[in-house]
Amino acid sequence: MPSSKKSPTEKSSTKPLLISAGVALAAITLGLVSWQATAPDGSGSAGSGSGSGAVAAPGTDPAAELKALARRESGDKLAVGRADAPVVLIEYSDFKCGYCGKFARDTEPELVKKYVADGTLRIEWRNFPIFGAESEAAAKAAWAAGQQDRFDAFHAAAYAAGSKEKGFAEPRLVELAREAGVGDLERFKADLAGEPAAAALRKDQEEGYRIGVTSTPSFLLNGRPIAGAQPLDTFTAAIAKAKAEAAKQ
């Protein structure tokens, strides 16, 4: 399944981050293997996505470095599942990305039902907007909804079929927040416009660029890249393998 990629105009809006010396150095240091490596055994090209082209620096362990990106913070408002779950899925996504929506509607609920509920899986979301100002506004709105413990509900509402076609101007974001059950809409609007939301967004974006993410959705499952809205079977096989590996450690 293809992933949504940036247009030239969208790339230009993030150019300062992409050319940052620190970001470039970190990407090389991590030496992220191709985001095409979607198959559970690391051999596959089941989906699409852009590889980083980086080469691992001597003495580094890219898989360990990527696995360590799981924050495992018990109070993380943009995560579900136990902080000590053996498997962590990090998702880099954009609310205007059609394939992100497909994953959110068709695959993610099954993963939550099967693996989050039994303590196997934790999902940590990273806002990675690549489609301009409305994408960034939606990402900040999701963060703001999370401050009132309604991130999951906002996420579902924003990714509902037909939602992105309505756009993510502020009145629409407030409507989505109301739909998601956000209780204090005035606080929501203040949080949406505040510096903490912008800082949280920058943190997620910089992390994604640092490891070579160039399209959405992109995933790390216990440090292993999965590119695009892959079929459910791809994720279940990868989770089973990661869980077995974790049990041996």
Helices and strands as residue ranges (DSSP letters): E 4-5, H 8-13, H 15-18, H 21-30, H 62-67, E 79-80, E 87-93, H 98-102, I 103-107, H 108-111, I 112-116, E 121-127, H 133-146, H 151-158, G 164-166, H 170-179, H 185-193, H 195-210, E 215-216, E 218-221, E 224-227, H 232-248
